[in-house]
Amino acid sequence: MATGSHSGTLVTGVSDLRTIGTIVQLLAGAIKHHTLYPEDHSIARQHIGKIFDNICTFLKNNTTLHLEIGKNTIVYDGDVVYQGKPDENDIAFLLGRDGVEWLEFSRDLELWEIQSLLRVINNNRRSDMESDSTIATDLWEQDFPHIEYKTINLMAMDLPLLDLGSFHVAPGPETAQDEQADRGERNAGGQDYSSRESEEDDGDIIEESSEEAAEIGLALTAPGSALWNLTEVEQFKLEAMVSKAENSDEIESTIEILLILLLIQNDNQEAVDILAFLQDRFLYCLQQHQFKYALKILRTLNKIATTQNKRQKQLSPLISELFQSVSKPESLRDLDKFFTELDKPAQDNELDALWTLIRLLPPDVLKTLAPLSCKIDMQRFGSDFLAVFEHYCEIDSRYLAAVAEEIDAKLCLLLFPVIQRIRMDQAIPVLSAMTRNASPLVRRKAFQLLVDWDAVDIRKLIPLIDDPDETIRGTILSLAGKRRNPTVERMLCNHLQEHAEDTGDREHILACYYALGRSGSAQSIPFLKKNLFQGSKLGTLFATGGGAHKEGAARALMDLRILEAKRIVQEGTRHILPDVRTACRKALRKRHG
């Protein structure tokens, strides 16, 4: 509908005022993150649907929703419900710049009207001196049935449209005191549902409660200021700021808006959609090596998830899911490129942010860093990688144990002092995992520490009998043969069965049989008897071979110290095959000797 008159609204309470604050924030958010996704994107459609639903809910109990447009503000019934800033991503600035004095939504509002309104605003974000198109003219062409508005003639006005009340260059003490007094009066004068940036020194948004969510993210503009009073220095500063804004990629403001939207919504599906936005922005920041922005996302989400506020506690599982998702190797593949293909050095503050955000991620991040540690420039990144592994080890050594076999050998050797400082019960899983590291030096050092601490779990480390390192193989077999152990017995039998055709390493085969004889029981007799007499069927009377297995089986039978096993060896001394007779006679002589 074209320009109309302001029809009355019913008197509303604080709860309705909060609802209006939410509606306006959603409208502002739709403008600010318009560049992220096209209008037909599913998430953009869901956001518009949320705006429509909230307005319709309000209009069930109110005749109209009338919003006055001020200097970068939106006002409802005398209360500021949105405070913006002079920025082409700001809904209040855009409406005021193009002369829209007020907007009014009435009952029976249709979804297409909201879509068209937002499209008109977005299409006129950048002022074009060669075009006659403005928000006001495009609204007139829409002929909305349930949206009224009023415009003013900007050409007839001499006053500037930008409110730069928040723009000061080195204010004096008196000015600062006046501003502090003004802020005190505003805070004492009632609730303000506009957005306000509340950040710690590290630049993170802090959220106190869901009712205060609308007060987060944007700086307030002080009242009573005028553009035409700018000094030359202020004018120069202003031009620099405008130039910076025009060339900005808007990542930081996009992140802030998404975080604000997350805090003000009351629907879990909406939260899921917003977190999907944030996850996308986080990964984009990693890709662009803008680690400070990525860190801001993680820090703020972490604060939201750990707050005691009831609403934000409900967000905690969703945020936890996001953290888990971005910690997976497939999500962090751009870190691989950063550490291995970086063309130019990153700034120190960006690197500091990177290492900080890595420590905020769940331990799954180590699944990316462990294999990556073998590719990095050790002189440049080695100490930082070491610090990260040490960090997670001190939280829970199992995190380090899960990736120890993939960590670069140099880093593993540097981690040994760290491991030796922690409690033995926490160190043992890490050392056990390091016995599977690709480096023989790492494996040997880890295994030797376990031996020194008398902490070798032979059942877990028995696979080391296949270790390429002769020292490790010999030590583990020696330990395996110290006592009877059914588990070790089965594993040794399986190992010998798998290597039945392998006669290359005679001493290793004999050592395995020796360990089996010392750890085994009557359960091993059939297996050993078979290996001793294998190849003794008719037609193979003169077959030879497998001498190490025959000799080993005969020795193991004797070492079992079981009468039945000894009788088998004695029978073997009279066997038709010479290699069987020889093996059994050696075993008896060794035993009696």
C-alpha positions in Angstrom: 0.0 0.0 0.0 1.3 3.5 -0.7 1.9 6.1 2.0 -0.8 6.0 4.6 -1.7 7.3 8.1 -0.6 5.8 11.4 -3.5 3.7 12.7 -3.4 3.1 16.5 -2.0 0.1 18.3 -3.1 -1.4 21.5 -1.1 -0.7 24.6 1.5 -3.4 25.1 3.5 -4.5 28.1 7.1 -5.4 28.6 6.7 -8.9 27.0 5.4 -7.4 23.8 8.2 -4.9 23.8 10.7 -7.8 24.0 8.9 -9.5 21.1 9.2 -6.4 19.0 12.9 -6.2 19.9 13.3 -9.7 18.6 11.4 -9.0 15.4 13.5 -5.9 14.7 16.7 -7.8 15.4 15.6 -10.6 13.0 14.9 -8.0 10.3 18.3 -6.4 10.9 20.0 -9.8 10.8 18.3 -10.6 7.5 19.8 -7.5 6.0 23.2 -8.0 7.5 23.7 -11.6 6.4 22.0 -11.2 3.1 25.4 -11.5 1.3 26.1 -14.9 2.9 23.3 -16.8 1.2 21.0 -16.0 -1.7 17.3 -15.3 -1.1 16.2 -18.8 -2.3 18.6 -20.6 0.0 16.8 -22.9 2.5 18.4 -21.2 5.6 17.5 -17.7 4.2 13.9 -18.9 3.7 13.7 -20.2 7.2 14.9 -16.9 8.6 12.3 -15.0 6.6 9.7 -17.5 7.9 10.8 -16.8 11.4 10.3 -13.0 10.9 6.9 -13.6 9.4 5.8 -15.9 12.2 6.9 -13.5 15.0 5.1 -10.5 13.4 1.9 -12.6 12.9 2.1 -13.7 16.5 2.3 -10.1 17.7 -0.5 -9.0 15.4 -2.9 -11.6 16.9 -3.2 -9.4 20.0 -2.5 -6.0 18.3 -4.1 -4.1 15.5 -0.8 -3.0 13.9 2.9 -3.0 14.4 4.1 0.6 13.9 7.8 1.2 13.8 9.3 4.8 13.7 12.6 5.2 11.8 15.0 7.7 13.4 18.6 8.5 12.9 20.0 4.9 12.8 17.3 3.8 15.2 14.0 2.0 15.2 11.5 3.1 17.8 8.3 1.5 19.0 5.8 3.5 21.1 8.6 5.9 22.3 11.1 3.0 23.1 14.2 2.5 21.1 14.1 -1.2 20.1 17.0 -1.0 17.8 20.1 1.1 17.7 22.2 0.9 14.5 25.1 2.7 13.0 25.8 4.4 9.6 26.6 1.3 7.6 25.2 0.0 4.4 24.5 -3.3 6.2 22.3 -1.6 8.8 18.5 -1.6 8.3 17.8 1.6 10.3 20.5 3.5 8.4 19.3 2.3 5.0 15.6 3.2 5.7 16.5 6.6 7.2 19.0 7.3 4.4 16.3 6.8 1.7 13.7 8.8 3.6 11.4 6.2 5.2 9.9 7.8 8.2 7.9 4.8 9.5 6.7 1.3 8.6 3.5 -0.3 9.8 2.4 -3.9 9.5 -1.2 -4.9 9.8 -3.2 -8.1 10.3 -3.5 -10.6 7.5 0.1 -9.8 6.5 1.3 -12.2 3.8 4.7 -13.9 3.6 5.5 -12.4 0.1 5.2 -8.9 1.6 8.0 -9.6 4.0 10.1 -11.2 1.3 9.5 -8.2 -1.0 10.3 -5.7 1.7 13.6 -7.2 2.5 14.4 -7.6 -1.3 13.7 -3.8 -1.8 16.0 -2.9 1.1 18.8 -5.2 0.0 18.6 -4.1 -3.7 19.2 -0.5 -2.5 22.0 -1.1 -0.1 24.5 0.9 -2.1 23.6 4.5 -3.0 24.0 5.1 -6.7 24.0 8.7 -7.8 23.2 7.8 -11.4 20.1 5.9 -10.4 16.7 7.3 -9.3 15.9 4.1 -7.5 15.6 4.3 -3.7 13.9 2.2 -1.0 11.1 4.7 -1.0 10.4 4.6 -4.7 10.7 0.8 -4.9 8.3 0.5 -2.0 5.7 2.6 -3.8 6.0 0.3 -6.8 5.3 -2.8 -4.6 1.8 -1.7 -3.5 1.8 -3.8 -0.4 -1.8 -4.6 0.9 -0.7 -5.0 4.6 2.4 -2.8 4.9 2.1 1.0 5.1 4.9 3.5 5.3 5.6 7.2 5.1 8.5 8.9 3.4 10.0 12.4 3.6 11.4 14.5 0.9 15.2 14.3 1.4 16.0 16.7 -1.4 14.2 19.5 0.5 16.2 19.0 3.7 19.5 20.6 4.5 20.2 18.4 7.5 22.6 15.5 7.2 21.3 12.0 7.5 24.3 10.4 9.3 24.4 10.4 13.0 28.0 10.4 14.2 27.4 10.8 17.9 29.6 7.9 18.6 32.5 9.5 16.7 35.0 11.3 18.9 38.6 12.0 18.5 40.5 12.1 21.8 37.7 13.5 24.1 38.8 15.6 27.0 38.1 14.7 30.7 34.9 16.9 30.8 33.5 15.2 27.7 34.2 11.8 29.1 32.5 12.7 32.4 29.5 14.0 30.5 29.2 10.8 28.4 29.5 8.7 31.6 26.7 10.7 33.2 24.6 10.3 30.0 25.1 6.5 30.1 24.1 6.5 33.8 20.9 8.4 33.0 20.0 6.0 30.2 20.6 2.9 32.3 18.6 4.3 35.2 15.7 5.5 32.9 14.3 2.0 32.1 15.0 -1.0 29.9 16.6 -0.5 26.6 16.0 -3.2 24.0 18.6 -1.9 21.5 21.7 -3.8 20.6 24.9 -2.9 22.5 28.4 -4.3 22.2 29.7 -5.8 25.4 33.1 -7.3 25.0 36.1 -8.3 27.1 39.6 -7.3 26.3 39.9 -10.2 23.8 36.9 -8.9 21.8 34.4 -11.6 22.7 30.7 -11.0 23.0 29.5 -11.8 26.5 25.9 -12.8 27.1 24.4 -12.3 30.5 20.8 -13.6 30.0 18.4 -14.4 27.2 16.4 -11.2 28.1 19.6 -9.1 27.6 20.5 -10.8 24.3 19.2 -7.9 22.2 21.8 -5.6 24.0 24.7 -7.4 22.4 26.8 -6.7 19.4 26.4 -3.1 18.2 27.7 0.2 19.7 25.2 2.8 21.0 25.3 6.2 19.4 25.3 9.0 21.9 22.4 11.4 21.5 22.6 15.1 20.8 25.5 15.1 18.3 25.7 16.8 15.0 27.6 16.1 11.8 28.1 19.7 10.8 30.2 20.3 14.0 33.1 17.9 12.9 36.6 19.3 13.1 39.0 18.8 10.2 40.8 16.1 12.1 37.5 14.3 12.8 36.5 14.7 9.1 39.8 13.1 8.1 39.2 10.3 10.6 35.7 9.8 9.3 36.8 9.5 5.7 39.3 6.9 6.7 36.7 4.9 8.5 34.3 5.0 5.6 37.0 3.9 3.2 37.9 1.0 5.5 34.2 0.0 5.8 33.7 0.1 2.0 36.7 -2.2 1.5 35.9 -4.6 4.4 35.0 -8.2 3.7 32.5 -7.9 6.6 33.6 -11.1 8.2 33.6 -9.7 11.7 30.3 -8.0 11.5 28.8 -11.2 10.0 30.1 -13.2 12.9 28.7 -10.7 15.4 25.3 -10.8 13.8 25.1 -14.6 13.7 26.0 -14.7 17.4 23.4 -12.1 18.2 20.8 -14.1 16.3 21.8 -17.2 18.1 21.1 -15.6 21.5 17.8 -13.9 20.7 16.0 -16.9 19.1 13.8 -19.3 21.0 13.6 -22.2 18.5 16.0 -25.1 18.4 15.7 -25.5 14.6 16.6 -21.8 14.3 19.6 -22.4 16.6 20.7 -25.3 14.4 20.5 -23.1 11.3 22.4 -20.3 12.9 25.1 -22.6 14.1 25.4 -24.0 10.6 26.1 -20.4 9.5 28.7 -20.1 12.2 30.4 -23.4 11.4 30.6 -22.3 7.8 32.1 -18.9 8.8 34.6 -20.7 11.1 35.8 -23.0 8.3 36.0 -20.0 5.9 38.2 -18.1 8.4 40.5 -21.1 8.7 40.7 -21.3 4.9 41.5 -17.6 4.7 44.0 -17.8 7.6 41.9 -15.3 9.6 42.4 -17.1 12.8 41.4 -14.2 15.1 37.9 -14.3 13.7 37.7 -18.1 14.0 38.9 -17.8 17.6 36.2 -15.2 18.3 33.5 -17.7 17.2 34.9 -20.5 19.4 35.4 -18.4 22.5 31.9 -16.8 22.3 30.2 -20.2 21.7 32.2 -21.7 24.6 31.0 -18.9 26.9 27.4 -19.4 25.8 27.6 -23.2 26.3 29.1 -22.8 29.8 26.7 -20.2 31.1 24.3 -20.9 33.9 21.4 -19.3 32.0 18.6 -21.8 31.4 18.1 -20.9 27.7 21.7 -21.0 26.9 22.1 -24.3 28.7 19.7 -25.6 26.1 22.1 -24.5 23.4 25.0 -26.4 25.0 24.5 -29.7 23.3 24.1 -28.0 19.9 27.3 -26.1 20.4 29.1 -29.2 21.6 28.1 -30.9 18.4 29.5 -28.0 16.4 32.8 -28.2 18.2 33.0 -31.9 17.5 32.3 -31.4 13.9 34.9 -28.7 13.3 37.5 -30.8 15.1 37.4 -33.7 12.5 40.3 -34.0 10.0 38.0 -33.4 7.1 37.0 -30.0 8.6 40.6 -29.0 9.4 42.1 -30.0 6.0 42.9 -26.3 5.4 45.3 -26.4 8.4 47.3 -29.0 6.4 47.7 -26.5 3.6 48.5 -23.7 6.1 51.4 -25.6 7.7 52.8 -27.2 4.6 52.0 -24.8 1.7 52.1 -21.4 3.3 53.6 -18.9 0.8 54.1 -16.0 3.3 54.5 -16.0 7.1 51.4 -15.3 9.0 51.3 -12.4 11.5 52.3 -13.3 15.0 48.8 -12.3 16.4 47.1 -14.6 13.9 49.4 -17.5 14.9 48.7 -16.8 18.5 45.0 -17.0 17.8 45.5 -20.2 15.9 47.2 -22.0 18.8 44.6 -20.7 21.2 41.7 -21.9 19.1 43.3 -25.3 18.7 43.4 -25.7 22.5 39.7 -24.8 22.6 38.8 -27.7 20.2 37.9 -31.2 21.5 40.8 -33.7 21.5 39.8 -35.0 18.1 41.9 -32.1 16.7 44.9 -34.3 17.5 43.9 -36.7 14.8 44.7 -33.9 12.4 47.8 -32.7 14.1 49.5 -36.0 14.7 50.0 -37.1 11.1 50.6 -33.4 10.2 53.5 -33.2 12.6 55.5 -35.4 10.2 55.2 -32.8 7.4 55.8 -29.5 9.2 58.8 -27.3 9.4 60.0 -28.5 12.8 62.2 -25.4 13.4 59.2 -23.1 12.8 56.3 -25.0 14.3 57.8 -27.8 16.3 57.6 -26.1 19.7 54.0 -25.1 19.2 53.0 -28.6 18.1 54.8 -29.9 21.2 52.9 -27.5 23.5 49.6 -28.7 22.0 50.3 -32.4 22.5 51.6 -31.6 26.1 48.4 -29.6 26.7 46.1 -32.5 25.9 48.3 -35.0 27.6 48.0 -33.1 30.9 44.2 -33.0 30.5 44.0 -36.8 29.9 46.9 -38.9 28.7 44.5 -41.1 26.7 44.1 -38.3 24.2 47.8 -38.5 23.4 47.8 -42.3 23.5 45.2 -42.4 20.8 47.5 -40.7 18.3 51.0 -41.5 19.7 51.9 -43.9 16.9 51.4 -41.2 14.3 53.3 -38.4 15.9 56.6 -37.4 14.3 59.6 -39.1 15.9 61.4 -35.9 16.9 58.3 -34.7 18.7 57.8 -38.1 20.4 61.3 -38.0 21.8 60.6 -34.5 23.1 57.4 -35.7 24.8 59.2 -38.4 26.9 60.1 -35.9 29.7 56.5 -34.8 29.8 55.3 -38.4 30.0 57.8 -39.2 32.8 56.4 -36.3 34.8 52.8 -37.6 34.9 51.5 -40.4 37.1 52.6 -43.8 36.1 49.1 -45.2 35.5 48.5 -42.3 33.0 51.9 -42.6 31.4 51.7 -46.4 30.7 49.0 -46.1 28.0 51.0 -43.4 26.1 54.2 -45.5 26.3 52.4 -48.6 25.2 51.0 -46.7 22.2 54.5 -45.3 21.4 55.8 -48.9 21.0 53.8 -48.9 17.8 55.3 -45.7 16.5 57.0 -45.9 13.1 60.4 -44.9 14.5 62.5 -47.7 15.9 64.2 -45.3 18.3 60.8 -44.2 19.7 59.6 -47.8 20.0 62.7 -48.9 21.8 62.8 -46.0 24.3 59.1 -46.4 25.1 59.4 -50.2 25.5 62.5 -49.8 27.7 60.8 -47.4 30.0 57.9 -49.9 30.4 60.4 -52.7 31.2 62.3 -50.4 33.7 59.0 -49.6 35.4 58.0 -53.3 35.4 54.8 -52.1 33.6 54.8 -54.3 30.5 51.3 -55.7 29.8 52.4 -58.7 27.9 48.9 -59.4 26.6 48.8 -56.0 24.9 52.4 -55.9 23.7 52.7 -59.5 22.4 52.3 -58.2 18.8 55.8 -56.7 19.3 57.2 -60.2 18.6 56.8 -59.1 14.9 58.7 -55.8 15.6 61.5 -55.2 13.0 63.8 -54.3 15.9 65.7 -57.3 17.1 66.2 -56.0 20.6 62.5 -55.4 21.1 61.6 -58.8 19.7 64.0 -60.6 22.0 62.9 -58.6 25.1 59.2 -59.2 24.5 59.7 -63.0 23.9 61.8 -63.2 27.0 59.1 -61.5 29.1 56.4 -63.7 27.5 58.2 -66.8 28.7 58.4 -65.8 32.3 55.1 -67.4 33.4 52.2 -69.5 32.3 49.6 -67.3 30.5 46.7 -68.7 28.5 46.3 -65.5 26.5 50.0 -65.3 25.6 49.9 -69.1 24.8 47.1 -68.6 22.2 48.7 -65.6 20.6 52.0 -67.4 20.2 50.3 -70.4 18.7 48.5 -68.1 16.2 51.8 -66.3 15.4 53.6 -69.5 14.7 50.7 -70.9 12.6 50.8 -67.7 10.5 54.5 -68.1 10.0 54.6 -71.9 9.5 56.2 -71.5 6.1 58.7 -68.8 7.2 62.1 -70.3 7.9 64.1 -67.2 7.2 64.9 -66.2 10.8 65.8 -69.4 12.6 66.7 -67.8 15.9 63.4 -65.8 16.1 61.4 -69.0 15.4 63.2 -70.9 18.1 62.7 -68.0 20.5 58.9 -68.0 19.8 58.7 -71.8 20.6 60.8 -71.3 23.7 58.3 -68.6 24.9 55.4 -70.9 24.1 56.9 -73.8 26.1 57.4 -71.5 29.1 54.0 -69.9 28.9 51.9 -72.7 27.5 49.9 -75.7 28.9 48.5 -79.0 27.7 46.3 -77.0 25.3 49.4 -76.5 23.1 50.3 -80.2 22.8 48.2 -81.0 19.7 49.6 -77.9 17.9 53.2 -78.7 18.8 52.9 -82.4 17.9 51.5 -81.4 14.5 54.4 -79.0 13.8 56.9 -81.7 15.0 55.6 -84.4 12.7 54.4 -82.4 9.7 55.5 -83.8 6.4 55.7 -87.4 7.7 53.0 -88.9 5.6 53.6 -91.8 3.1 55.1 -90.5 -0.1 57.1 -87.8 1.8 59.4 -90.1 3.8 62.4 -88.3 2.5 61.0 -84.8 2.8 63.0 -82.3 4.7 62.5 -78.6 5.6 60.9 -76.7 8.5 63.8 -77.7 10.6 63.5 -74.6 12.8 59.8 -75.3 13.5 60.5 -79.1 14.2 63.4 -78.3 16.6 61.3 -75.5 18.2 58.3 -77.7 18.7 60.4 -80.4 20.3 61.9 -78.0 22.7 58.6 -76.4 23.5 57.1 -79.9 24.3 59.9 -80.5 26.7 59.6 -77.1 28.3 55.9 -77.7 29.0 57.0 -80.1 31.8 54.1 -82.4 31.1 54.6 -86.2 30.9 52.5 -86.6 27.8 54.6 -84.0 26.0 57.8 -85.7 27.0 56.6 -89.1 25.7 55.9 -87.5 22.3 59.5 -86.2 22.1 60.9 -89.6 23.1 58.8 -91.3 20.4 60.2 -88.8 18.0 63.8 -89.9 18.5 62.8 -93.2 16.7 60.9 -91.5 13.9 61.5 -92.5 10.3 62.3 -88.9 9.2 65.8 -87.8 10.1 64.9 -84.1 10.8 62.3 -85.2 13.3 64.7 -87.6 15.0 67.4 -85.0 15.1 65.1 -82.3 16.6 63.8 -84.7 19.3 67.3 -85.9 20.3 68.5 -82.3 20.6 65.5 -81.4 22.8 66.2 -84.3 25.1 69.9 -83.6 25.3 69.3 -79.9 26.0 66.8 -80.8 28.7 69.0 -83.3 30.5 72.1 -81.2 29.9 
